Amino acid sequence: MSHRVVAVGATALLLQPHDDTLRIPLRLIVGITGDQLLKNKKHAEYLSSWKQRQDDVVDFLVSVLSFTRLGREKELEIQEVNEPVPNGKGIFTKLNSCSVTIECVEIQDPFGPTITDESVTALVVSGETKSGGQAVNEKRAEKGWRALEVFEVDVLRATEEDSGHSETSFESKISSSAIRQRIAETSRGSSL
């Protein structure tokens, strides 16, 4: 089945390079956790702002999806949405060469636009977050909406040696928390 609107959490963008689970949709909604939800995270002082994380996501996706040599100004149309919307602010970036719109939306809860935008038909999750996909479909069922087709992508391991870990073990995964912890340890070590 081909999907016109797909939602993905920014963390799931660390896809395996060979993953071709989805064809390119017309709208790719990327839920990026709002700054307020992250303030109590471990090593929160090393977190980038929502805007910086959004810029990084768009830069990555444009590098993957854009197959043109047009200048960035000609290739992209950017629209900021700051009025009160169900999921907070958003920045929509249209890639003219392939007619894909990347909708980065600020999420303030575990569901984001998957329960406020009925047009979403698919959700990309990692093995670590697949229970969230089930919860989303339960909420959609309560509203009388169709369930999302859920695609699970592999979690990237920190090293090749870690690839022998079980599918449900996430101790060796690449995670933003582990990255912040390393930055904190490095910062402490350099200040001694």
Phi, psi and omega in degrees: 000138177260143185244139179269332181226119183235137176252145179210141173281148183303325180298324181289355178289350174280059183285154172296140183301334183268005186285115178238037182303319186244144166279162181293120178280173175282328177232128175243110181265121180249114177278121179243122184301134180292155182303322182299320181289340185263353188297336180261007178292153174300136179058038182301335180295344179260005178281140173282158177294164177304316182298317179294318179296322177296315178301317180296318179298313181296316179303315179297310183295321177297321180295331180274321188267338186269122181244037183232159177260009177301151174295154182304324181296322181281331185283327190244141168242124185243133178231126176263137178242111182244353179289160181299115176234164186307331184244023181083207184282167178204155174230120183255126181239116179262128174267108185297325185294330182236007177056035176256136174250123176266115181254100176273118181239143177282127178251142182242005180209173183291349188260325181056214186287354181294339179246006176240350181234100184296339183287346177294132181240350181215153180224134177257128180229165171260169177303328181289334185244013184296332177296332175296324177297321178294318180296321178300313182295327175296316178296319179295322179297320178301329180272356183080019180267156176295147176291150176280146169282124185257126177251127179257129177251155180291148173277134177284138179271152181292326179218163179298323182299334182284351186293347178277353179296156180294159182299332184263000179267124183245017183298328186257014183287158171281123180220155178295327179295316179295322178296315179297322179297316178296319178298317180297316179296318179295318179296318178296318181295323182281344181267359180283000000 
